[in-house]
Amino acid sequence: MGALTLRNSVYFSATVSLLDRARELDLDWDKTDVVCSLIGALKYVEDVEDRHQFWCRLELMTGDPETARRRTELTLAKIERILMRYRKKPT
């Protein structure tokens, strides 16, 4: 058995706070179930919490820091598009 290394034994994960950004965008909180379902369906999103705080956990399935960074950035861009789609429309 080989020694523990970053590439074969470590997998990156990240917790992403969504609450402040959702408030900035004036998210339509009546659509929270839809928003959480869409975010939860994204690749690398392991869990979405909307009860007390609004956050999600990413399981990036890699030990390579550059791949983890790239996957995080791509997933955050997708989450941002979902949040933008469900913000309140000006009346």
Helices and strands as residue ranges (DSSP letters): H 6-9, E 13-17, H 19-25, G 29-31, H 32-40, E 45-49, E 55-59, H 65-85
